[in-house]
Amino acid sequence: MTELPHNAFKRALKAGKAQIGLWSSLSSNYSVEVIAGAGFDWILLDSEHSPADIESLLRQLQAAAPYPTHPIVRVPWNDMVWIKRVLDIGAQTLLVPYVSTAAEARNAVAYTRYPPQGLRGVAGTTRATRFGRIKDYARRAHEETCLLVQVETPAALDNIEAIAAVDGVDGIFIGPADLHASLGHTGEIAHASVKPLIDEAIRRIRKCGCAPGILTPNEADARHWLGCGALFVAVGADVGILARGAEALAAKFKT
């Protein structure tokens, strides 16, 4: 009988071991294979702000599979159907955007769990079950499922403790771009008036016994937020690396 795969990322968060990641929005299995071997603890496969669909996510998960880097899928919305399909293709860790209340967090948890504990639809021969070879998958899948929810509004910040208290929420991710926009600083990710709120949020999440996370391409900010207690930090994005790297190379040869 095939064993249920362990979720090393979930175990690392529980142990308080910081995990360094890279955002991936290119929606290409080939680029995912390139970055999966780069040495990051995790990569985020984005389907909220990218062209990715279920089939391209499947190919990206398959490309990442031979490597120790843990793939996390950000679904486009807190939606039962999307979450079910992403779990069925084998994702074990999900990031759910725009969760502002404990009720929305409870919905996200319910969508990841089978009845009677939740609302996830049951299918017996999916990639997640190794096509029916994990015989106890339906009973044990939640043990290795890691759920991260994204807070990105002032209301969500106010509700951090209530969200963190929801059984089944493993981590809370601060969405810097949307949080800035919701506070009147659209287009910024490190405004001087918002950064202290992020610092405080990270400390509050950690105090609740939940794992805090964030994305920033700025090394000083990344190290600062790790120092505040963040446990999963994305320190760059594949699109940004490609765009800025291409620009820098062109600039060397253009006047």
C-alpha positions in Angstrom: 0.0 0.0 0.0 1.3 3.5 -0.9 1.8 5.8 2.1 0.3 9.2 2.3 3.2 11.7 1.5 4.4 13.7 4.4 4.1 17.5 4.2 7.6 18.7 5.2 6.6 22.3 4.9 3.7 21.9 7.4 6.1 20.1 9.8 8.7 22.9 9.5 6.1 25.6 10.3 5.0 23.6 13.4 8.6 23.3 14.5 9.1 27.1 14.1 11.7 26.7 11.4 11.7 29.6 8.9 11.1 28.6 5.3 12.4 30.8 2.4 10.4 30.8 -0.8 10.0 32.1 -4.3 6.8 33.3 -6.0 6.1 31.7 -9.4 3.6 33.4 -11.8 5.0 32.4 -15.2 2.6 29.5 -15.2 5.2 27.3 -17.0 6.1 23.8 -16.0 9.5 24.4 -17.5 10.3 27.5 -15.5 9.0 25.7 -12.3 11.5 22.9 -13.0 14.3 25.5 -13.2 13.5 27.2 -9.9 12.5 24.0 -8.1 16.1 23.0 -8.2 17.5 26.3 -7.0 17.4 25.5 -3.3 14.3 27.3 -2.0 12.3 25.6 0.8 9.1 26.4 -1.1 7.7 27.9 -4.3 4.3 29.5 -4.7 2.4 28.4 -7.8 0.1 31.4 -8.4 -3.4 31.0 -10.0 -4.8 34.2 -8.6 -2.7 36.7 -10.6 -1.5 34.6 -13.4 -2.8 32.8 -16.5 -2.6 29.4 -14.8 -5.5 27.0 -15.0 -5.9 23.5 -13.5 -4.1 21.7 -16.3 -1.1 24.1 -16.1 -1.0 23.8 -12.3 -0.9 20.0 -12.7 2.1 20.2 -15.0 3.8 22.6 -12.6 3.2 20.2 -9.7 4.6 17.4 -11.8 7.7 19.5 -12.7 8.3 20.3 -9.0 7.8 16.7 -7.8 11.4 15.4 -8.1 12.8 18.2 -6.1 12.8 18.8 -2.3 11.3 22.3 -2.8 7.7 22.3 -1.5 5.0 23.5 -4.0 2.3 25.7 -2.6 -0.7 26.6 -4.8 -2.5 29.9 -4.4 -6.1 29.4 -5.6 -7.8 32.3 -7.2 -10.5 32.6 -4.5 -11.9 31.0 -1.4 -14.0 28.7 -3.6 -15.0 25.2 -2.8 -14.7 23.9 -6.4 -11.3 25.4 -7.1 -9.9 24.1 -3.8 -11.3 20.6 -4.4 -9.8 20.5 -7.8 -6.4 21.7 -6.7 -6.3 19.2 -3.8 -7.3 16.4 -6.2 -4.3 17.1 -8.5 -2.0 16.6 -5.6 -1.3 20.0 -3.9 -0.9 19.5 -0.2 -0.5 23.2 0.8 -2.8 25.9 -0.3 -2.8 29.7 0.0 -6.3 31.2 0.0 -6.6 34.9 -0.8 -8.7 37.6 0.8 -9.8 36.0 4.1 -11.0 38.7 6.3 -13.1 36.9 9.0 -13.1 33.8 11.1 -16.2 32.6 9.2 -14.3 32.9 5.9 -11.4 31.0 7.4 -13.8 28.3 8.6 -15.2 28.0 5.1 -11.7 27.5 3.7 -11.0 24.8 6.2 -14.3 23.1 5.4 -13.4 23.1 1.7 -10.2 21.1 2.4 -11.8 18.4 4.5 -14.0 15.5 3.7 -17.4 15.1 5.3 -18.5 15.0 8.1 -15.8 17.5 9.1 -16.0 19.5 5.9 -17.4 19.8 2.4 -14.7 18.5 0.1 -16.1 16.2 -2.6 -14.8 12.6 -2.6 -13.1 11.0 -5.6 -11.1 7.8 -5.3 -8.7 7.7 -8.2 -7.1 11.2 -8.3 -3.4 12.1 -8.4 -3.7 13.0 -4.7 -4.6 9.4 -3.9 -1.9 8.1 -6.2 -4.8 6.9 -8.3 -6.4 4.9 -5.5 -3.2 3.4 -4.1 -3.3 5.4 -0.8 -6.1 3.3 0.8 -6.6 5.5 3.8 -6.4 8.8 2.0 -9.9 10.0 2.7 -9.5 9.5 6.4 -6.0 11.0 6.7 -5.6 13.6 4.0 -6.2 16.5 6.4 -3.2 15.4 8.5 -0.9 16.4 5.7 -2.9 19.3 4.3 -1.5 22.7 5.1 -3.9 25.7 4.9 -2.5 29.2 4.6 -5.0 32.2 4.5 -4.2 35.6 3.2 -5.1 38.8 5.1 -5.0 42.0 3.1 -7.4 44.5 4.5 -7.7 46.6 7.7 -10.7 44.4 8.7 -8.6 41.3 8.3 -5.9 42.8 10.5 -8.5 43.5 13.2 -9.6 39.8 13.0 -6.1 38.2 13.1 -6.6 36.5 16.5 -10.1 35.2 15.5 -8.7 33.8 12.2 -5.7 32.3 13.9 -8.0 30.5 16.4 -9.8 28.6 13.6 -8.9 24.9 13.8 -7.2 23.9 10.5 -5.6 27.2 9.7 -1.8 26.6 9.8 -0.5 30.0 8.7 -1.6 33.6 7.9 0.0 35.4 5.0 0.2 39.2 4.9 -0.7 40.3 1.4 1.5 43.5 1.2 0.2 44.9 -2.1 -3.5 44.6 -1.4 -3.0 45.7 2.2 -1.2 48.9 1.0 -4.0 49.5 -1.5 -6.7 49.1 1.1 -4.9 51.6 3.2 -4.7 54.2 0.4 -1.2 53.4 -0.8 -2.0 51.6 -4.1 1.1 50.5 -6.0 3.4 50.4 -2.9 4.5 47.4 -0.8 6.6 49.1 1.9 5.1 52.4 2.8 6.5 53.8 6.1 3.0 54.0 7.7 2.1 50.4 6.8 5.3 48.6 7.7 4.7 49.0 11.4 1.3 47.4 11.0 2.9 44.5 9.2 5.5 44.2 12.0 2.7 44.1 14.6 0.6 41.7 12.6 3.5 39.2 12.2 4.1 39.3 16.0 0.4 38.9 16.7 0.1 35.9 14.4 3.1 34.3 16.0 1.8 34.9 19.5 -1.4 33.1 18.5 0.7 30.0 17.7 0.1 30.4 14.0 2.8 30.8 11.3 3.1 34.2 9.8 4.2 34.7 6.1 4.8 37.5 3.7 6.3 38.3 0.2 9.0 41.0 -0.4 11.7 41.3 -3.1 13.6 43.6 -0.8 16.3 41.8 1.1 16.4 44.2 4.1 12.6 43.9 4.5 12.7 40.2 4.2 15.4 39.9 6.9 13.5 42.4 9.1 10.3 40.4 8.9 12.1 37.2 9.6 13.4 38.9 12.7 9.8 39.9 13.6 8.9 36.2 13.6 7.8 35.5 10.0 8.1 31.8 9.3 7.4 31.6 5.5 8.9 34.4 3.5 9.0 34.7 -0.3 12.0 36.7 -1.2 11.4 37.2 -4.9 9.3 36.3 -7.9 10.2 34.5 -11.1 8.6 37.2 -13.3 10.5 40.0 -11.5 13.8 38.1 -11.7 13.3 37.6 -15.4 12.1 41.1 -16.2 14.7 43.0 -14.1 17.5 40.6 -15.1 16.6 41.0 -18.8 16.5 44.8 -18.5 19.8 44.9 -16.7 21.5 42.8 -19.3 20.1 44.9 -22.2 21.2 48.1 -20.4 24.8 46.9 -20.4 24.9 47.0 -24.2 22.5 49.9 -24.9 23.3 53.6 -24.6 
